[in-house]
Amino acid sequence: PGREQPMSRPWPIAAIVLAAGSSERMGESNKLLEQVDGHPLLTWVIDEILASTITNVFVVTGFEHKRVETALDDYPITSLYNPDFSTGIASSIRTGITNLPEGIGGVMVFLGDMPLISRNLIGELILRFDPPAGRSIIVPTYRGRRGNPILWSRDLFDKMRNLKGDRGARTLFKQHKKLIYELPVMTQSIIKDVDTPDGLAAIGEQLKARKRGDGKTSGSA
C-alpha cells in the first residue's frame, strides 16, 4: 500500500508535432501548408501518427498559426499556439510538454516538415520503449546518423520543460547517455525534411509512391 505501481504496457504515448517554424528557405510560402497530392504537407505525418497506437496528438503552431490550425480542423488533434515560437524550437517543446494530460508514459516528438515518417516506424519505436529496463529515450538511426522522431519517457518531462534556445531536446542526450536506445532503420525518412521547393517536389514524389504502395519509405531494422 502506498507504493506507486509500474505502468502496464502498452505505454500510453502522446505525440507533439512541431509546426511553428517560419519556413524561411521556402521563400514566401509556408511549407507546412504546401499541397502534396491534394493535401497539406503537415497532414501527411499527422495521418501516420493517427494510424498508430499513439493516444493523444498535440500540434504546436506559431508562424501563421491560424492558417495551420484551419488546415487541421477535421483532424482529432489538439492545436497549441506558441507565441514565443521565434525564440527557437525549445519554446515549442515546452508548450507541448506543459499541456500533456496526466497518465502519459512518454511523448514522441515529431517535426512537421518530415512527412515520410510511417506508422510502422512509429510502432517500432514504441515497441522498444521500456523505461524500467533503462530504455527511456528511443532514437532511430540511419547508417549511424540519429534522426527523428524521438520518444521520451515522462521521467524527462521536467527537464524538457526547462529547455531553451533552438537546439531542442537533443541537448539532454549528453546527460542521459545510459537511457538512450538506438533503433537502426533502413529508411532515410528519419533524416529527410523539407527545406526548399526542390526538396518539396522530391519528397512529394516519394509520398505519392508510398500512397500507391510501391514506395519504400517505411521500414525499420
Beta strands, then each sheet from edge to edge (+ up, - down):
strand 1: 13-19
strand 2: 35-36
strand 3: 39-40
strand 4: 56-61
strand 5: 78-81
strand 6: 106-111
strand 7: 137-142
strand 8: 145-146
strand 9: 150-153
strand 10: 180-184
sheet 1: 5+ 4+ 1+ 6+ 9- 7+ 8-
sheet 2: 5+ 4+ 1+ 6+ 9- 7+ 10+
sheet 3: 2+ 3-
end
